[in-house]
Amino acid sequence: MNVPLSDALFARAKQSIPGGVNSPVRAFRGVGGTPRFIARGEGSHFYDVDGNDYIDYIGSWGPLIMGHRPPFVIEALKSVLELGTSFGAPTGREVELAELIIDAVPSVEMVRLVNSGTEACMSAIRLARGFTGRDLTVKFEGCYHGHVDSLLVKAGSGVATLSLPDTAGVPRAFSDTTLALPFNDLESVEAAFKSQGDRIASVIVEPVAGNMGCIPPAPGFLEGLRRITEKYGALLIFDEVMTGFRLSRGGAQKIYGVTPDLTTLGKIIGGGLPLAAYGGRKDVMSCVAPVGPVYQAGTLSGNPLAVTAGIAMLRYLEDHPETYDILERNGAELAAHVPAGMTVNRVGSMVTFFFNAGPVQNYEDAKRSDTAKFARLFHFLLEKGIYFPPSQYEALFISAVHTPAEIAQTARAICAF
């Protein structure tokens, strides 16, 4: 497999971009070697600048549920390009997308559009503090909610991949507002609320963790969080940036039957363009400016390009509910082939193969995985034209356009490792 142009671009990039990449995990630090620079994508494949063809299992880290360049999104974008890219003023399309989200997601009665999952989580945390008048946030070890200062505590994902300190550059006063507890451990949550319940504004959680690898909630865990937060008057925030519209049209909250107070969304709702949102109970969302005192704004929020792509994607998923059956079949087929010494975790089309013989239920379990062996698997698959996430701590994402033959090819390669 040829990579000379990727090598040359990476050398150039390191002179002008920190680490040569604009998001850390892309640098291949967790697996070694030279990152591939991608030239184009089509369906379930993308192609690097050297002409190499890969079956893509990162899907832009989740948004590409229908693969690269789905025709209905491309046609929608072509139509809006004739009108303008950004106005800094309201458009009808923003209202349409908001209504689609409200119709689909059980917890969302009102929604505010933003540009990234980080921005959505940051805004939801601020809103919870403003609504409750409290300062503390409970998060879970290994869950990543964007690079928000107060949430970069045991944040999993890229932080874990690079073995970075949790709070470099974060003032102690910010990190002190966060209580980081073990995922899937209700007893620790009960204890935290018993000691500081009157100071806790919210609990934020990925209902299905995807940033320490894919880790599902233990039976009763989400229900317990709902019960405890209601008892103490704190808000429950589901970070569904990954899971929203991927696990079901209503997200993880619809699958598990637990309704949070606030939900953050991203990735799929932008149809492959930068777009995110936070929403929830009307009384809580009514605290957001300009109707309430909690300020949040964004120049490009709700821009016509991203909103149009999002509408096209959400309309497609509404009109094609069989998409989720396809995703479930693809995920189940890939996860059915697990070599000895590995553990596979899967929820729908989110999958992680851990080099770990025992069950992986939290961050401490995930950290016991053999990351060196995972790196060897990554490069073994890459040479066979299969692109997995370049980190043991990232979930892989299957699209509805991956074919049975591609899934079988990938499974055979994993078993041959």
Secondary structure, 3 states (H helix, E strand, C coil): CCCHHHHHHHHHHHHHCHHHCCCHHHHCCCCCCCCCCEEEEEECEEEECCCCEEEECCHHHCCCCCCECCHHHHHHHHHHHCCCCCCCCCCHHHHHHHHHHHHHCCCCCEEEEECCHHHHHHHHHHHHHHHHCCCEEEEECCCCCCCCHHHCCCCCHHHHHCCCCCCCCCCHHHHCCEEEECCCCHHHHHHHHHHHHHHEEEEEECCCECCCCCECCCCCHHHHHHHHHHHHCCEEEEEECCCECCCECCHHHHHHCCCCCEEEECHHHHCCCCCEEEEECHHHHCCECCCCCECCCCCCCCCHHHHHHHHHHHHHHHHCCHHHHHHHHHHHHHHCCCCCCCEEEEECCEEEEECCCCCCCCHHHHHCCCHHHHHHHHHHHHHCCEECCCCCCCCEECCCCCCHHHHHHHHHHHHHC
